[in-house]
Amino acid sequence: MSTLSTVPLQDPPSLPPEFRPQGPLIRRNSAVTESAWVQWLLVATALLFLLGFLLLPLVSVFTEALRHGWKVYLDAISEPDARSAIGMTLLTAAIAVPFNVAFGLAAAWAITKFEFRGKTLLVSLIDLPFSVSPVVAGLIYILVFGRNGWFGPWLFDHDIRIVFAIPGIVIATMFVTFPFIARELIPLMQEQGTDHEQAALSLGASGWQTFRRVTLPNIKWALLYGVLLCTARAMGEFGAVSVVSGHIRGQTDTMPLHVEILYNEYQFAGAFAVASLLAIFALVTLALKSYLEWRHGDELAATRRH
């Protein structure tokens, strides 16, 4: 039976004087081993920021909305113009979001599964709404579909209304929200690659079967995450919709526009009541978003890597 010989450990060679560190040694991982007062200072700064710029405004909205009691609050959100604004907001989101889902899926599929000319341009165009002001986007649609726009005379002759009507509101909302779903899906589908789809096709599956049984189950949580973000943005859009809606009270006003009208007319109870509904929608979206991140954090994290 052989035995291992023991070799005494030798001290590492000492560094020359010119290479020896001067003063106290710096601790490893100093970024995560700061002193307690530094950690408390950073936490307090973050909490104060959230308190001043998020929580206090949110609390003030509900406080002002309920200042005169529940009867005034319920009357404010149930009067005809408010109900019309709520219905217009929900209708716009119900139309714009499915269109964005179809576009996001098609764009993500094309970008991640195929190579073609203009691919880089398509990716850049998807990000265009992030760099263009919503007000500018609304003005563009006025110039294109307005009475004196490019297609305005033809639309007028055929009694088709785009701007100052529901179609214009939907189109403007789609423009400002269409990057959200595509941008959630593209990084995840790039990371997954095409191996699973190629295996399904080699086994005789059709393109639709491959998408429904292979691709869609792998991206369903990221898709739902994108739908939540897109819906929240659609319901809260103000700039582009404000330009193309015409502010026709009771007909083309959405909830954000109705809040502005009431506030400008000094009807603060009604303005804050409708604003509180928007805040409730936002909180519900935030809760669903947090739930998805908690249950499917690893999968959703892949959408943030690029």
PEGIHU-V767198 format. One record per backbone hydrogen bond with DSSP energy under -0.5 kcal/mol. CO is the residue of the C=O (numbers start at 1). NH is the residue of the N-H. Records with the same first field share a line. If there is no record, write none. Layout:
CO->NH / NH
This chain:
6->8
16->19 / 20
17->20
27->30
29->32
30->33
35->39
36->40
37->41
38->42
39->43
40->44
41->45
42->46
43->47
44->48
45->49
46->50
47->51
48->52
49->53
50->54 / 55
51->56
54->58
55->59
56->60
57->61
58->62
59->63
60->64
61->65
62->66
64->67
66->69
69->73
70->74
71->75
72->76
73->77
74->78
75->79
79->83
80->84
81->85
82->86
83->87
84->88
85->89 / 255
86->90
87->91
88->92
89->93
90->94
91->95
92->96
93->97
95->99
96->100
97->101
98->102
99->103
100->104
101->105
102->106
103->107
104->108
105->109
106->110
107->111
108->112
109->113
110->114
116->119
118->122
119->123
120->124
121->125
122->126
123->127
125->128
127->130 / 131
128->131 / 132
133->137
134->138
135->139
136->140
137->141
138->142
139->143
140->144
141->145
142->146
143->150
144->151
146->149
149->153
151->155
152->156
153->157
154->158
155->160
156->159
159->161
160->162
162->165 / 168
165->169
166->170
167->171
168->172
169->173
170->174
171->175
172->176
173->177
174->178
177->180
178->182
179->183
180->184
181->185
182->186
183->187
184->188
185->189
186->190
187->191
188->192
189->193
194->198
195->199
196->200
197->201
198->202
199->203
200->205
201->204
206->210
207->211
208->212
209->213
210->214 / 215
211->216
214->218
215->218 / 219
216->219 / 220
219->223
220->224
221->225
222->226
223->227
224->228
225->229
226->230
227->231
228->232
229->233
230->234
231->235
232->236
233->237
234->237
238->242
239->243
240->244
241->245
242->246
244->164
245->248
247->249
248->251 / 252 / 253
254->258
255->259
256->260
257->261
258->262
259->263
260->264
261->265
262->267
263->266
266->268
267->271
268->272
269->273
270->274
271->275
272->276
273->277
274->278
275->279
276->280
277->281
278->282
279->283
280->284
281->285
282->286
283->287
284->288
285->289
286->290
287->291
288->292
289->293
290->294
291->295
292->296
296->300
297->301
298->302
299->302
300->303
301->304
302->305
